[in-house]
Amino acid sequence: MSDKVNPIAAPLAAALAREIAGVNGIENLKRLSGGASQETWAFEARQGDKVIPLILRRAPGGDREKSATAAGLETEAALIKLAGDVNVPIPPVRLVLKESDGVGRGFIMDRVEGETIARKILRDEEFAEARPKLARQCGEILARLHSVDMAKLPPLRLSTAKSEIEQYFNTYKTHNHPHPVFDLAFRWLKDNLPSETPRVTLVHGDFRHGNLMIGPDGVRAVLDWELAHTGDPMEDLAWICVNSWRFGNIDNPVGGFGQREDMFAGYEAAGGGRVDPERVKFWEVLGTLKWGVMCTTMVMAFQAGDRSVERATIGRRSSETEVDLLRLLAPLKKG
Amino acid sequence: MQEQPSAYELVDIVAEFIRVHAMPQLTGHAAFHALVAANALDMVKRELKILPKATSEEMERLRALLGHDGTLEDLNRELCGKIESGELTLDTDGLADHLWAITMTKLAINQPKYSGYVRALEEGYGK
């Protein structure tokens, strides 16, 4: 792309000039990898002799169609602002694109420096001081995130435990390959469905490594609000404990860096209310199963023609969730 | 009785070719995908070694759990249906052992370094 100008560069610069006084161009526009359903671009805006590092989140190819499960980019931008208002660390949103901007659906936000790659966060010396604090910090952040005033929320889908189970059961049945451990887990979830949540809140829906920008000082920003919905706040406390997001550090249930008790203490101290560990366990089983079913959708994508080796092998990662489900539901008898 | 080299030996030499000869000449995305490809072949190697015996044991347990014979796929579908309906539960003799066995076989093939698998071995699985 270095030898020709990206066609979205000029309209992006024009849109920015509308919001930020003195912006007279953009540079270093490049697509970041990752983000299967939304495009993420990094670039800098020139403002006199200053440069402002920014991120563009955009619908694939600038499409203006809306997908069924994703919250939608305008909604994401609104949620980031609301979360910022209750002191959840977020990347401030600079502008939401309009149709007349000619860049498609999306928004532009500040680029927060830090690391999202789990292996670096969990192993590198740079984060050694942050690691012991992260579990409590995640609890505090989630408490604030769940405190967003429901009356101010843009329209969001309500996702209960029951509806999530139904949704993923249907996906599993569509794939039509027998996974006896998945059936065991679905049965357990149906038999152990908790009473209706005493409190329906905003739920981030994908609060885990990859979506947390972390620096040596701790969590700097909560990213990727695409799967946000309303529902049981315990869902967020459980998803980050799913073994797949511990990246090998199995004895540190919270993201591979901390203990549940520290996260729960942070949550309660920051006003999140009482944590019900049984409820969190229920959601951890559901989260583990969800990720397992998502892996099988990679098989479907591969078989439907997305022929990359990576896509093909991810499909087999569903077995990782099966051993996690058995360890949760049918633990080996210690002998 | 197929000719030699065996399927295992063929996959082994292709994986070695990718790692030793092809990968050093590749950069960026192609190098990354070559590594993923070599790892996929390692998975096939493990499957060739492990699966035949594991499958005959799986069939034996399925026949015992369901009380009749059938194809591997049909028996598995029937098992899934009976777990879904609650007819077979973790209290059913042999079900938990069966689920652990099929799962540990999958992991031994797909990802023997996975933390949950390693931990299950440490916790005494199979001893």
Interface residues (C-beta under 8 A of the other chain):
Chain A: P178 H179 P180 V181 D183 L184 F186 R187 D191 N243 R246 G248 N249 I250 S308 V309 E310 A312 T313 R316 R317 S319 E320 E322 V323 D324 L326 R327 L329 A330 L332 K334 G335
Chain B: H33 V36 A37 N39 A40 M43 E73 N76 R77 L79 C80 G81 I83 E84 G86 T89 L90 A96 H98 L99 W100 I102 T103 M104 K106 L107 N110 Q111 Y114 S115 G116 Y117 R119 A120 E123 G124 Y125 K127
